């Protein structure tokens, strides 16, 4: 007769083996896309789905062929737990988004967490300002952070990115910045994102260029990537619906599945310096179809895109 202890021990081995098999099968199913890179997804895209069913959502993403995720939160888990949790689905997280204000609070503790998590990039996804003058301003007010930041604000942001970048570099993590459309607003003769790139140290700060927001601002993404090709190491692969009016005064646009919008993806990926781009992540903010159906459409388009 098998003892209770032996049964529990054998059951634990079986569960561990099943988890390893699930990870193996997910990794085997992971697709490569343009540039021979794994197809990644920014988990903000599936934020409502992960809130309802984290396990099921990640399992479906892995089964669809996504190999990498970019984090937009940590699901209440420790760094060690989250790393093992993702690995159980055959997923890796080479990058995470973290707010600038949050990073500035107890910076070294945050960096230690990221090092244990195993990410290689921590990306600031939105600007902050050095005072609290926007705290009580409604988000949709005409004079808000989108159109009221000054060049001095952006110089301060660049200084913080450089400082954090020097700290993260010590543990092998790159600090980055992710754009929306607001960074393409001009202040006098200066385009904000150009100045941010100029003011940040290329040895300390990289750029994650969101291609959809480039288009939403009315610019040519191929031309803009070429302009700053040595500074861009990651991409958000996002498409904008045809006919969407460009704007830089409000963080708002109409996104769609990759391959269904305005961007010439074949031309764009063909124009990239393969030695510079390390990761790309599908992202979509608004949907006409069920979310998981939309992300699969984007994945499948990229997996079949030949350049």
Secondary structure, 3 states (H helix, E strand, C coil): CCCHHHHHHHHHHHHHHHHHHHHHHHHHHCCECHHHCECEEEHHHHHHHHHHCHHHHHHHHHHHCCCEEEECCCCCCCHHHHHHHHHCCCCEEEEEECCHHHHHCCHHHHHHHHHHHCCCEEEECCCCCCCCCCCCCCCCCCCCHHHHCCHHHHHHHHHHHHHHHHHHHCCCCEEEEECCCHHHCEECCEEHHHHHHHHCCCCCEEEEEEHHHHHHCCCCHHHHHHHCCCCEEEEEECEECCCCCCCCCCCCCCEECCCCCCCCHHHHHHHCCCCCCCEEEECCCCCCCCHHHHHHHHHHHHHHCCC
